[in-house]
Amino acid sequence: MIKFLDLQKINLQHQAEIEAQLLKVFRSGWYLLGGENTQFEASLCSYTGAKHAIGVGNGLDALRLILRGYIELGHMKPGDEIIVPANTFIASVLAITDVGLTPVLVDPSAETYNLDPAAIEQHITAKTKGVMCVHLYGRVCWDPGLARLAAKHGLKIIEDNAQAIGAEYQGSKTGNLGDAAGFSFYPGKNLGALGDGGAVTTNDSDLARTVRTLANYGSREKYINLHRGLNSRLDEIQAATLGVKLRHLDAENEMRRNVAREYSTRIHNPALIVPGTPADSHEHVWHLYVVRTERREHLQEHFKRSGVQTLVHYPIPPHRQEAYKRTAYGRGSLDFTEKLAATCLSLPIGPFMDAGSVSTVIDAANAYSGHE
């Protein structure tokens, strides 16, 4: 069986480097808020071009800490609205509602599966205070018009960069396009830890200071709490691991691009809709390669019989989840989002996929008949 993502194989490529770092941390006797975290934050700043990076516990915390930070700084207040794509993973929406803000769910572009910057303005109201750009599946969600729109209406742009670390727009990396960005280092991400982890990047020094304080129980000085904070810190083991893997990220993203290029060039089955490819290949790091078909379960069973593991991202959109379906934003119709949820299937993609495995996936895709 060709695994959807072989994490063991990916991590073993860096075994010697990672094990040396883990041993170093173990012997140091210092496991939180130490030198490895400081070094990784500096490396992430250097990589993204952002002025500040704060390691936190996970990607959801990264987003909610950004929003909490804006509330503490007076840029937002409970009840204000944040525009967000309706087809995102639920964490994007959870971060908004968790801090008392209101998500405004918007159908994505049929071409990119990301927010369409041209369609955002019609959703702006007097309560709108931000736009959450989700770089879904690894593709940059950006447009110069988005920045102009934000400036016109006084909006903050928050990047959900959980899936697109390393992607670029005209030479600038995701994580340094908007006002602030949240990262996830969940093991399956392009830059994955050996457990949970996340980060916030920003060029706003006030926000960075506030996020760092909020993530440490609301404290800058021990036992003195400025805010009602939380405990969300990137531990030294994860920071050390991520520091190693960050050095190899660009090369591994290029491997993903090569697999995606093979899929898009060689899959020619009309029963499958393959994803669009940006003209500038650097705008996509292919965290996921998502095809669409009207008979998704039938196609998934076909791949299984062919020895190929596939996954569905995501079968139930946030507004149809039990958590939100009785809310005001859970009652509307988001036709294209729901169509995506019913037709999307993610094919195996990752660094170190060999040519034989790639060909097996392509052959299985082209052999699918679309009927019993």
N, C-alpha and C positions, 0 to 999 in steps of 0.2 A: 504494500500500500504506500503510495506517495503521500507523505504527510502534508497537511495544509501549511504548517510551518514547523521546521525541525529545529527547535530551540537548543536542544542538546548539541546538534551539529554546529550551529552558529557559535555557541559559547565555547565549545571545545577548540575552535580556531584560535582562541585567545587564552587557552588554558594556562600556559606558563606565566603570562603577564598578570592575569587575574589572580592566580594562586599566590604569586609573590606579593601582590598588594593586600590580599586577605590576610596573609601571615603577618605582614607589617602592621596592619590594624590590630590584629589579635594581640600581638606582642606589645603594642603601644600602651594598652590599658586605658585608652581614651576612645569612646565609642559614639559620642554625640557632640556636634558643634565643635569639631576639631579641625586639624589641618587638612584632612582629605576633603571635607566639605568646602572649606575655604578655597582650596586649589580647584575643585571642580567648578565652583561658582565662577572663579576667574576664567577658567577654560571656556565655560559656556558663554560668558561675556565676549571673550575673544572670538569665539566661533560665530555667534549671532551678530556681533557688532553692537549689542545693547550695552548701556552703561552699567546696569545693575542686574544681578541674578541672585535669587534667593532659593535655596533648596528647601523643599517642603515634602510632606508625607506622601502625596499622591496627586494625580491630575485633577481630581474633583476639588481637593483642597486648594490647589493653585488658582482655579477659577473663582471659587467662593471667597478666597482671601483677597483677590483683586477687587471684587465687588464690595466686600466689607471695607476694604481700604478706602474706596471711593466714598462710601457712606460716612466713615469716620472723618474724612477730610471735607465733607460737606458738598461733594459734587453730586451725590445722589441721596435719596431718602426712600424709606419703604413706601411701596406703591408706585414708584417710578417704573417706566417700561424699558425693557431691553429687547431689541429685535434680534431674532435668532432663527436659523434655518430649522424647519420642522422635521427634516429627515436626519437630524444628528443623533448620536448616541445620547441616551437620557442624561448623562452627567452634565452636559451643557445646560440643560434646563434645570436640573436639580440645583446647580450652583446659583442660578438666578432666584428660584423660589425659596431656597434655604435662607437667604438673607433678606427676604421680605420684598423683593422686587418682582415685577410682573413680566413674564416672557410674552413676546408678541411673535407667534410662530408664522413663518413665511415659507411658501413653497419654493423649492430651489429651481435653478436653471436646468432645463432638460438636457442641455449640452454638457455642462460641467458637474452637475449634481451639487454645486455650491450655491450660496446666495448670489443672486443676480443684482449687482450694484444698481442697475438701472431701475429695478423694481422696488427698491427699498423706500424711496421717498413717499410713496403713497401710504405707507404704514406709519409714518412719523406723526405723532400728536404732540400736544403741549407737555405730556408726561414722558415722552421719549428722552432718555438720557444716554443711551449707548446702543451700539451694534456689536453683537458677538459674531465675528467671522470665524467659521469653522473650516479649517483647511481639510475637508473631508477626503478620506481615502489616500491622502498624501498630496493632493493637488492644491496649489495656492489659490486662495480666495482673495483676490485683490484687484483693484482698478483705480487709476488716478481720480476718477470721479467719486469714488468712495470717500477719499480724504477731503475732497472739496465739499461733499455733502455733509460730512461730519463738522467741518469748519463752519459751514453755513448755519447749521442748526445747533451748534455747541455740543456735539455728541462725543463720547469716548468710544474708541474702537478697541475692543478686547479680542485678541486672537485666541481661539482654542487651537493650540498647536500640538495637540496630543498625537496626531497622526502624520505630521509633515515636517519634522525636524530635518533641516538640510535643504529643503526646497527654497527656491529663490524667485524673486520677481525683479527683473531688470537689475540684477546684481546685488539686491538686498535680500537677506535671508528672512524667512518666516521667524517670528519671535522678535523682529525689529522693524515691523511694518506699521503696526498700530501704536496705541498708547501703552498697552501692556499685553503680555501673553502668558498663557498657562500651558505648561508641558506635562505630559505623563510619561513616566519611564516604566510602566507596566512591562513585564518580561517580554510580551509579544510585540512591543513597539519597535520601530526601526532602531532606536536607541533604548534598549531594554535593560533594566536592572535584574538582580537575582531575587527580587521581591517587589514591593511597592516603592514608588518614589515619584517625585514631581518637582517642578520649579516654576518660578515666576521670573520673567524678564521685563524690564522697563527702562526708559530713559528719564523717568520722573523720580527725582530723589526723594520727594516727600512721600510718594506712594511706596517706594521701596522700603523706606524706613518704617512706614506704618505696617506694611505687609510682614516685614521681619518681626516687628513687635507683636502683632496679632498672632503670628504662628508660634510664639514662645509665651503662651499664656497671657498675652497682652503686656509683656514685661520687657523692658530694656535693661533694668537693673534688678538683680535677684530680690524677690519678695516685695517689689514695688510694681504694681499693676496699673498701667495707664488705660487699658481697654479690657473689655470682657472678651479675652482672647480664647485661643484653643491650643492644643498641643499638636503641631504638625511640622515635623522636622525630618530632613533627610539624614539618615544615619551614616556613620563613617564607612561601614561595609559597602553600602549601596553607592556612596559617593566615589569610593575607590574603584569599584567595578565600572561605574559609568565613565570615570576618567580614562580608563583603559580603552573602553569601547568607543568613546567619542573620537579618539585618534583614528579609528578605522571607519568611521561613519560614512564619509564621502565615498570611499571605495565600495562599501557595501550597498549604498544607495545606487551607485552606478551599476552594480550587479543586478539590482532590482529593475532598473531601467532596461537593461539588456533582455531580461526575461519578458518584461511587458512588451518590448519591441517585437520579440518573436511571436508572442501571442497575437498582437494586433496585426502583424503582417501575415501570419500563416493561418489564423482562424478565419474561415470564409463561409461558415455555415449560416445561411439566412435565418435559421431559427433562433440564433443568438445575436443580441445587440452587444457589440463590444464597446468599451468606454472610449470617449474622445481623447485625443492626445494633443496637448498644447504645442504650438509651433516651437516654443523654446522648451527643450526637454528638461531644463533645470527647474521648471515650474511644477514638476511632479516627481515625487520620490516613491510612488507606488507602494504605499503601506498595504493597500489592498488592490487587487485587480478584479473588478466587479462586472460581470456580464448580466444581461437581462434576458428573460424568456417568459413566455406566457404560461409555461407548464414547469414551474421551478422544481417542484418536488419530483416530478418525473425525470427532469434533467439531473437532479442530484442523485437519484437512484441509478441512473445510467453511468454517471461518473464512479459511483461506488462499485458497480459491477466491473468497471474498467480499472479498478485499483487506484482510484484518485479520491482523496479526501477533500471535500469542499465544505464551506460554512456559509451561513446566512447572516449578513449584516445590513439591516436589523429587521427582524420579522414583524415587530410591533412598534410603530412610531410612538414617541412620547405622549402625544395627545390622545392616543388610544389605550394607553396603559391605565391600569386600575388606579394608580396613584393620581392621575390627572383627569380622568374622563368625566368627572362630575364638576370640574372647574369651568369657568367661563371660556378659557382658552382650550379646553378639551372637548368642546361641543361643536366646533366648526368643521367644515369640510376642507381638507387639504388634498385635493385630488391627485396631484402628481406624487406627493409624498406617499400616499397610500398605494399608488401604483408601484412605486419603487419598492416598498415594503413587501409587496406581493410577488415581485418578479426578479429581484436581485439574487445573484449567487456569486460568491467569492471563490475564485480559483486559487490554487496554491501559488504563492510567490514569495521569494525571499532570496537573500544572498546564498551562494553556494549550492543552488539548485543545478544539478548537472544537465548536460544537453539531452541525455536520454530521458530524464524525468520531464523536462520541458516538452519534448516531442511526444511523450506518452499523453500528457494533458491535451496537447493540440490535436493529436489523432483522435482522442476520445471526444473532444468538442466537435470535430468535423464529422465524426461517425454518428452523432446524435440525429435521429430521424424526426423528432418532434411529435411522434405519435406512437401508439402501441404497436 
